[in-house]
Amino acid sequence: MRSLILSDWLLQYLEKGSGEPINRQIYRLVQRAILAGRLATGAKLPSSRALAKELGVARNTIVEVYDQLLAEGYVESSAGSGTYIADTTPDRIEVR
């Protein structure tokens, strides 16, 4: 999924009035996309600034999501290079 495609896909599933914090929703959706193989190993995620703008959320929201994904080993990050799907993600699951 390219940046625009990722944001379009996320927008289909985000429920801003659901009561679940938006950062948790984004985290859960991206995590499931990784585990289901929808986001391939090595794929570059959009910058936090670009994704935040496309989703209409604060940049800090996306930074929190990326930090959590990094802490759990779903992504790898390199200053100035970007955030990429890790090649050592936890076992993949079947997501329907």
C-alpha distances in whole Angstrom, upper triangle without the diagonal:
4,7,8,5,5,9,10,9,11,13,14,15,17,21,22,26,25,27,25,24,20,19,20,18,15,16,16,13,11,14,14,10,11,14,13,11,8,6,8,12,12,8,9,8,10,13,15,17,14,12,16,17,14,15,19,20,21,20,22,20,17,19,20,17,16,20,20,17,19,22,21,19,16,15,17,18,20,22,21,18,15,14,12,11,15,16,19,17,20,20,18,19,18,17,18
4,6,5,6,9,10,10,12,14,15,17,18,22,23,26,27,28,26,24,21,20,21,19,16,17,18,15,13,16,16,13,14,17,16,14,11,9,11,13,12,9,8,8,8,11,14,15,12,11,14,15,12,14,17,19,20,18,21,20,16,18,20,18,16,20,21,18,19,23,22,21,17,16,17,17,19,20,19,16,14,13,12,13,16,18,21,20,22,23,21,22,22,20,21
4,5,5,6,9,10,11,12,14,16,16,20,20,24,25,26,24,22,18,17,19,18,14,16,17,15,12,16,17,14,15,18,18,16,13,11,13,15,14,10,9,7,5,8,10,11,8,7,11,11,9,11,14,15,17,15,18,16,13,15,18,15,14,18,19,17,18,22,22,21,17,15,17,16,18,19,17,15,12,12,12,13,17,19,22,21,23,25,22,23,24,21,23
4,5,5,6,9,10,11,13,15,15,19,19,23,24,26,24,22,18,18,20,18,15,17,19,15,14,18,18,15,17,20,20,18,15,13,16,18,17,14,12,10,8,11,13,13,9,8,11,11,8,10,13,15,17,16,19,18,15,18,20,18,17,21,22,20,21,25,25,24,21,19,20,20,22,22,20,19,16,16,16,17,21,23,25,24,26,27,24,25,25,22,23
4,5,5,6,9,10,11,13,14,18,19,23,23,25,23,22,19,19,20,17,14,16,17,14,13,16,16,13,15,18,17,15,12,11,14,17,17,13,13,11,10,14,15,16,12,10,14,14,10,11,15,17,19,18,21,19,16,19,21,18,18,21,22,19,21,25,24,23,19,18,21,21,23,24,22,20,17,16,16,16,20,21,24,22,24,25,22,22,21,19,19
4,5,5,6,9,10,11,12,16,17,21,21,23,20,19,16,15,16,14,11,13,14,10,9,13,13,10,12,15,14,13,10,9,12,15,15,11,11,8,8,12,12,14,11,8,12,13,10,10,14,14,17,16,18,16,13,16,17,14,14,18,18,16,18,21,20,20,16,15,18,18,20,22,21,19,16,14,13,13,17,19,21,19,21,22,19,20,19,17,18
4,5,5,6,9,10,10,14,14,18,19,21,19,17,13,14,15,13,10,13,14,11,10,14,15,12,15,18,17,17,13,13,16,18,18,15,13,10,9,11,11,12,9,6,9,9,6,6,10,11,14,14,16,14,12,15,16,14,14,18,18,17,19,22,22,22,18,17,20,19,22,22,21,20,17,15,16,16,20,22,24,22,24,25,22,22,22,19,20
4,6,5,7,9,10,13,15,18,19,21,20,19,15,16,17,14,12,15,16,12,13,16,16,13,16,19,18,18,14,14,17,20,20,17,16,14,12,15,15,16,13,10,12,12,8,8,12,14,17,17,19,17,15,19,20,17,18,22,22,20,23,25,25,25,21,20,23,23,25,26,25,23,20,19,19,19,22,24,26,24,26,26,23,23,22,19,19
4,5,5,7,9,13,15,18,18,20,18,18,15,15,16,13,11,13,13,9,10,13,12,10,13,16,14,14,11,12,15,18,19,16,16,13,13,16,16,17,15,12,14,15,11,10,14,15,18,18,20,17,15,19,19,16,17,21,20,18,21,24,23,22,19,19,22,22,25,26,26,24,20,18,18,17,20,22,24,21,23,23,20,19,18,15,15
4,5,5,6,10,12,15,15,17,15,14,11,12,12,9,7,10,10,7,8,12,11,10,13,15,15,15,12,12,16,19,19,16,16,13,13,15,14,15,14,10,11,13,10,8,11,12,15,15,17,14,12,16,16,13,15,18,17,16,19,21,20,21,17,18,20,21,24,25,25,23,20,17,17,17,20,22,23,20,22,22,20,19,19,15,16
4,5,5,8,10,13,14,16,15,14,11,13,14,11,9,13,13,10,12,15,15,14,17,19,18,19,16,16,20,22,23,20,19,16,15,17,15,16,14,11,11,12,9,7,10,11,15,16,18,15,14,18,18,15,17,21,20,19,22,24,24,24,21,21,24,24,27,27,27,26,22,20,21,20,23,26,27,24,25,26,23,22,22,18,18
4,6,9,11,14,14,17,16,16,13,15,15,12,11,14,14,11,13,16,14,13,17,19,17,18,15,16,20,23,24,21,21,18,17,20,19,20,18,14,15,16,13,11,13,15,18,19,21,18,17,21,21,18,20,23,22,21,24,26,25,26,22,23,26,26,29,30,30,28,25,23,22,21,25,27,28,25,25,26,23,21,20,16,15
4,6,10,12,11,14,12,13,11,13,12,8,9,12,11,8,11,13,12,12,16,17,16,17,15,16,20,22,24,21,21,18,18,20,19,20,19,15,15,17,14,11,14,15,18,19,20,16,16,19,19,16,18,21,20,19,22,24,22,24,20,21,25,25,29,30,30,28,25,22,22,21,23,26,26,23,23,23,21,19,18,14,14
4,6,9,9,11,10,10,7,10,10,7,7,11,10,9,11,14,14,14,17,18,18,20,17,18,21,24,25,22,21,18,17,19,17,18,17,14,13,15,13,9,11,11,15,16,17,13,14,17,16,14,17,19,18,18,21,23,22,23,20,21,24,25,28,28,29,28,24,22,22,21,24,27,27,24,24,25,22,21,21,17,17
4,6,5,8,8,9,8,11,11,8,10,13,12,12,15,17,16,17,20,21,21,23,21,21,25,27,28,26,25,21,21,22,20,21,20,17,16,17,15,12,13,13,16,18,18,15,16,19,18,16,19,22,20,20,24,25,24,26,23,24,27,28,31,31,32,31,27,25,26,25,27,30,30,27,27,27,25,23,23,19,19
4,6,7,8,8,6,10,11,9,11,14,14,14,16,18,19,19,22,24,24,25,23,23,27,29,30,27,26,22,21,21,19,19,19,16,14,15,15,11,11,10,13,16,16,13,15,18,17,16,19,21,20,21,24,25,25,27,24,25,28,28,31,31,31,31,27,25,26,26,28,31,32,28,28,30,28,26,26,22,22
4,6,8,9,9,13,13,11,14,17,16,16,19,21,21,22,25,26,26,28,26,26,30,32,33,30,29,26,25,25,22,23,23,20,18,19,18,15,14,14,16,19,19,16,18,21,20,19,22,24,23,24,27,28,27,30,27,28,31,31,34,34,35,34,31,29,30,29,32,34,34,31,31,32,30,28,28,24,23
4,5,8,9,12,11,10,13,15,14,15,18,19,19,21,23,24,24,26,25,25,29,31,32,30,29,25,25,26,23,24,24,21,19,21,20,16,16,15,18,20,20,17,18,21,19,18,22,23,21,22,26,26,25,28,26,27,30,31,34,34,35,34,31,28,29,28,30,33,32,29,28,29,27,25,25,21,21
4,6,9,11,11,10,13,15,15,16,19,20,20,22,24,25,25,28,26,27,30,32,33,31,30,26,26,26,23,24,25,21,19,22,21,17,17,16,17,20,19,16,18,20,18,17,21,22,20,22,25,25,24,27,25,27,30,30,33,34,35,34,31,28,29,28,30,33,32,29,28,29,28,26,26,23,23
4,6,8,7,7,10,11,11,13,15,16,17,19,21,21,22,25,23,23,27,28,29,27,27,23,23,24,21,22,23,19,18,20,20,16,16,14,16,18,17,13,15,18,15,14,18,19,17,18,21,21,21,23,22,23,26,27,30,31,32,31,28,25,26,25,27,29,29,25,24,26,25,23,23,20,21
4,5,5,7,9,10,11,13,15,16,17,19,20,21,23,25,23,23,26,27,28,26,25,21,21,21,17,19,20,17,15,18,18,14,14,12,13,15,13,10,12,14,12,11,15,16,14,16,19,19,19,22,20,21,24,24,27,27,29,29,25,23,24,23,25,28,28,24,24,26,25,24,25,22,23
4,5,5,6,9,10,11,12,14,15,17,18,20,21,23,21,20,24,25,25,23,22,18,18,18,15,16,17,13,11,14,14,10,11,8,10,12,11,8,10,12,11,10,13,15,14,15,18,19,19,21,19,20,22,22,25,25,26,26,22,20,22,21,23,26,26,23,24,25,24,23,24,21,21
4,5,5,6,9,10,11,12,14,15,16,18,20,21,20,18,22,22,23,21,19,16,16,15,12,14,15,12,11,14,14,11,12,9,10,11,9,6,7,9,7,6,10,11,10,12,14,15,15,18,16,16,19,19,22,22,23,23,19,17,19,18,20,24,23,20,21,23,22,22,23,20,22
4,6,5,6,9,10,10,12,14,15,16,18,20,19,18,21,22,23,21,21,17,18,18,15,18,19,15,14,17,17,14,15,13,14,14,13,9,10,12,9,8,11,12,10,11,15,15,14,17,15,16,19,20,23,24,26,25,21,19,19,18,20,23,22,19,19,21,20,19,20,18,19
4,5,5,6,9,10,11,12,14,15,16,18,17,17,20,21,23,21,20,17,17,18,16,18,18,14,14,16,15,12,14,12,14,15,14,11,11,14,12,9,13,15,12,13,16,17,16,18,16,17,20,21,25,25,26,26,22,19,20,18,20,23,23,20,19,21,19,18,19,16,17
4,5,5,6,8,10,11,12,14,15,16,15,14,17,19,20,17,16,13,13,14,12,15,14,11,11,14,13,10,12,11,12,13,12,9,8,11,10,7,10,12,11,11,14,16,15,16,14,14,17,18,21,22,23,22,18,15,16,15,18,21,21,18,18,20,18,18,19,16,17
4,6,5,6,9,10,11,12,14,15,14,13,16,17,18,17,16,13,14,15,13,16,16,13,13,16,16,13,16,13,14,14,13,10,9,11,9,5,8,10,8,7,11,12,11,13,11,12,15,16,20,21,22,21,17,14,15,13,15,18,18,15,15,17,16,16,17,15,17
4,6,5,6,9,10,10,12,14,13,13,16,18,19,18,18,15,17,18,16,19,19,16,16,19,18,15,18,16,17,17,17,13,12,14,12,9,11,13,10,10,13,14,12,14,12,14,17,19,23,24,25,24,20,17,17,15,16,19,18,15,14,16,14,13,14,12,14
4,5,5,6,9,10,10,12,11,11,14,16,18,16,16,13,15,17,16,18,17,14,15,18,16,13,16,15,17,17,17,14,12,15,14,10,12,15,13,11,15,16,15,16,13,14,18,19,23,24,25,23,20,16,16,14,16,19,19,15,16,16,14,13,14,11,12
4,5,5,6,9,10,11,9,8,12,13,14,12,13,10,12,14,13,16,16,12,14,17,15,13,17,15,17,16,16,13,11,13,13,9,10,12,11,9,12,14,13,13,9,10,14,15,19,21,22,20,16,13,12,10,13,15,16,13,14,15,13,13,14,12,14
4,5,5,6,9,10,10,9,12,13,15,14,14,12,15,17,16,19,19,16,17,20,19,17,20,18,20,19,18,15,13,15,13,10,10,12,10,7,11,12,10,10,7,10,13,16,19,22,23,21,17,14,13,10,12,14,13,10,10,12,10,10,12,11,14
4,5,5,6,8,8,9,12,13,16,15,16,14,17,19,19,22,21,17,19,22,20,18,21,20,22,21,21,18,16,18,17,13,14,16,14,11,15,16,13,14,10,13,17,19,23,25,26,24,20,17,15,12,14,15,15,11,11,11,9,8,9,7,10
4,6,5,6,5,6,9,11,14,12,13,12,14,17,17,20,19,16,18,20,18,17,20,20,22,21,21,18,16,18,17,14,14,17,15,12,15,17,15,14,11,12,16,18,21,24,24,22,18,15,13,10,13,14,15,12,13,13,10,10,10,8,11
4,5,5,6,5,7,8,11,10,12,11,14,17,17,21,19,17,19,22,20,19,22,21,23,21,21,19,16,17,17,13,13,15,14,10,12,15,12,11,7,9,13,15,19,21,22,20,17,13,11,7,9,10,11,8,10,10,8,9,11,10,13
4,5,8,8,9,10,13,13,15,15,18,21,21,24,23,20,22,25,23,22,25,24,25,24,24,21,19,20,19,16,15,17,15,12,14,16,12,12,9,12,15,18,22,24,26,23,20,16,14,10,11,11,11,8,8,7,4,6,8,8,11
4,6,8,9,11,15,14,16,16,19,22,22,25,24,21,23,26,23,22,25,25,27,26,26,23,21,22,22,18,18,20,18,15,18,19,16,15,12,14,18,21,24,27,28,25,22,19,16,12,14,14,14,11,11,10,6,6,6,6,9
4,5,6,8,11,11,14,14,17,20,21,24,23,20,23,25,23,22,26,25,27,25,26,24,21,22,22,18,18,20,19,15,17,19,17,15,12,13,16,19,22,25,26,22,20,17,14,10,12,11,13,10,12,11,7,9,9,9,12
4,6,9,12,10,13,12,15,18,19,22,20,17,20,22,19,19,23,23,25,23,24,22,19,21,21,18,17,20,19,16,18,20,18,17,13,14,17,19,22,25,25,22,19,16,13,11,13,14,15,13,15,14,11,11,11,10,12
4,7,9,7,9,9,12,15,16,19,18,15,18,20,18,18,22,21,23,21,22,20,17,18,19,15,14,17,17,13,15,18,16,14,11,11,13,15,18,21,21,18,15,12,10,7,10,11,13,11,14,14,11,13,14,13,15
4,6,5,9,10,14,17,19,21,20,18,21,23,21,21,25,25,26,24,25,23,19,20,21,18,16,19,18,15,16,19,17,14,11,11,13,15,18,21,21,18,15,13,9,7,9,9,12,11,13,14,11,14,15,15,17
4,6,9,11,14,17,19,22,21,19,22,24,23,23,27,26,27,24,25,23,20,20,21,18,16,18,17,14,14,17,15,12,9,9,10,13,15,19,19,16,14,11,8,5,6,5,8,8,12,13,12,15,16,17,20
4,6,9,13,15,17,20,19,18,21,23,22,23,26,25,26,23,24,23,19,19,20,18,15,17,18,14,14,17,16,13,11,9,9,11,13,16,16,12,11,9,5,5,6,7,10,11,15,16,15,18,20,20,23
4,6,10,12,15,17,16,15,18,20,18,19,23,22,23,21,22,21,17,18,19,17,14,17,17,14,14,18,17,14,11,9,10,12,13,16,16,12,10,8,5,5,8,10,13,13,16,17,16,18,20,19,21
4,7,9,12,14,13,12,16,17,16,17,20,20,20,17,19,18,15,15,17,15,12,15,16,13,13,17,17,15,12,9,10,10,11,13,13,9,7,6,4,7,10,12,15,15,18,20,19,21,22,21,24
4,6,9,11,10,9,12,14,13,14,17,16,17,14,16,15,11,12,14,12,9,13,14,11,12,16,16,14,12,9,10,10,12,14,13,11,7,6,6,7,11,14,16,15,18,20,19,20,22,20,22
4,6,8,6,6,9,11,10,12,14,14,15,12,14,14,10,11,14,12,10,14,16,14,14,18,19,18,15,12,13,12,13,14,13,11,8,8,9,11,15,18,20,19,22,24,22,24,24,23,24
4,5,5,6,8,10,11,12,14,13,13,10,12,12,9,9,13,12,10,13,15,14,14,17,19,18,16,13,13,11,12,11,10,10,7,8,10,13,16,19,21,20,23,26,24,26,27,25,27
4,6,5,6,8,10,10,12,10,9,6,8,9,5,6,9,9,8,11,13,13,13,16,18,18,16,13,14,12,13,13,12,12,9,9,12,14,17,21,22,21,23,26,25,26,27,25,27
4,6,5,6,9,10,10,10,8,6,9,10,8,9,12,12,12,14,17,17,17,20,22,21,20,17,17,15,16,14,13,14,12,12,15,18,21,24,26,24,27,29,28,29,30,28,30
4,5,5,6,9,10,10,11,8,12,12,10,11,15,14,13,16,18,18,18,21,23,22,20,17,18,16,17,16,15,15,12,13,15,17,20,24,26,24,27,29,27,28,29,27,28
4,5,5,6,8,8,10,8,11,10,7,10,13,11,11,14,16,15,17,19,20,20,18,16,17,16,18,17,16,16,13,12,14,15,19,22,24,22,24,26,24,25,26,23,24
4,6,5,6,5,6,5,8,7,6,9,11,11,12,14,16,16,17,20,21,22,19,18,19,17,19,18,18,18,15,14,17,18,21,25,26,24,26,28,27,27,28,25,26
4,5,5,6,8,8,11,11,10,12,15,15,15,18,20,20,21,24,25,25,23,21,22,20,21,20,19,20,17,17,19,21,24,27,29,27,29,31,29,30,30,27,28
4,6,8,10,10,14,13,11,14,16,15,16,19,20,19,21,24,25,25,22,20,22,21,22,22,21,20,17,17,19,20,23,26,28,26,28,30,28,28,28,25,25
4,6,9,10,12,10,10,13,14,13,15,18,18,18,20,23,23,24,21,20,22,21,23,23,22,22,19,18,19,20,23,26,28,25,27,28,26,26,26,23,23
4,7,9,12,10,11,14,15,15,16,19,20,20,22,25,25,26,24,23,24,23,25,24,24,24,21,20,22,23,26,29,31,28,30,32,30,29,30,26,27
4,6,8,7,8,11,12,12,14,16,17,18,20,22,23,24,22,21,23,21,23,22,22,23,19,19,21,22,25,28,29,27,28,30,28,28,29,26,27
4,5,5,7,9,10,11,13,15,16,18,19,21,22,23,22,21,22,20,22,20,20,21,19,18,21,22,25,28,29,27,28,31,30,30,31,28,29
4,5,5,6,9,10,11,12,14,15,16,18,20,21,20,18,19,17,18,17,17,18,15,15,18,20,22,26,27,25,27,29,28,29,30,28,29
4,5,5,6,9,10,10,12,14,15,16,18,20,19,17,18,16,18,17,18,19,16,15,18,20,22,25,26,24,25,28,28,28,30,28,30
4,5,5,6,9,10,11,13,14,16,17,19,17,16,18,17,19,19,20,20,17,15,18,19,21,24,25,22,24,26,25,26,27,24,26
4,5,5,6,8,10,11,12,14,15,16,15,13,15,14,16,16,17,17,13,12,14,15,18,21,22,20,21,24,23,24,25,23,25
4,5,5,6,9,10,10,12,14,15,14,13,13,12,14,13,15,15,12,11,14,15,17,21,21,19,21,24,24,25,27,25,27
4,6,5,6,9,10,10,12,14,14,13,14,13,16,16,18,18,15,13,15,16,17,21,21,19,20,23,23,23,26,24,26
4,5,5,6,9,10,11,12,11,11,13,13,16,17,18,18,14,12,13,13,15,18,18,16,17,20,19,20,22,20,22
4,5,5,6,9,10,10,9,8,9,9,12,13,15,14,11,8,10,11,12,16,16,14,16,19,19,20,22,21,23
4,5,5,6,9,10,10,9,10,9,12,13,15,15,12,10,12,13,13,17,17,15,16,20,20,22,24,23,26
4,5,5,6,9,9,9,11,12,15,16,19,18,15,12,14,13,13,17,16,13,14,17,18,19,22,20,23
4,6,5,6,5,6,9,10,14,16,18,17,13,10,10,9,10,13,12,10,11,15,15,16,19,18,21
4,5,5,6,5,6,7,11,13,16,15,12,9,10,9,9,12,12,10,12,16,17,19,22,21,24
4,6,8,8,9,11,14,15,19,18,15,13,13,13,11,14,13,12,12,16,17,19,22,22,25
4,6,8,10,12,16,18,21,20,17,14,13,12,10,13,11,9,9,12,14,16,19,19,22
4,6,7,10,14,17,19,17,15,12,11,9,7,9,7,6,8,11,13,15,19,19,23
4,7,10,14,17,19,17,14,10,9,6,5,8,7,5,7,11,11,13,16,16,20
4,7,10,13,15,13,10,7,5,4,4,8,9,8,11,14,14,17,19,19,22
4,7,10,12,10,8,6,5,6,5,9,10,10,13,17,17,20,23,23,26
4,7,9,7,6,4,6,9,9,12,13,14,17,20,20,23,26,25,28
4,6,5,6,7,9,12,12,14,16,17,20,23,24,27,29,29,32
4,5,7,9,12,15,15,18,20,20,23,27,27,30,32,31,34
4,6,9,12,16,17,20,22,22,26,29,29,31,33,32,35
4,7,9,13,14,16,19,20,23,26,26,28,30,30,32
4,7,10,12,15,17,17,21,24,23,26,27,26,29
4,7,9,12,14,14,17,20,20,22,24,23,26
4,6,9,11,11,15,17,17,19,21,21,24
4,7,9,8,12,14,13,16,18,18,21
4,5,6,10,12,12,16,18,19,22
4,6,9,11,12,15,18,19,22
4,7,9,10,14,17,19,22
4,6,8,11,14,15,19
4,6,9,13,14,18
4,6,10,12,16
4,7,9,13
4,6,10
4,7
4
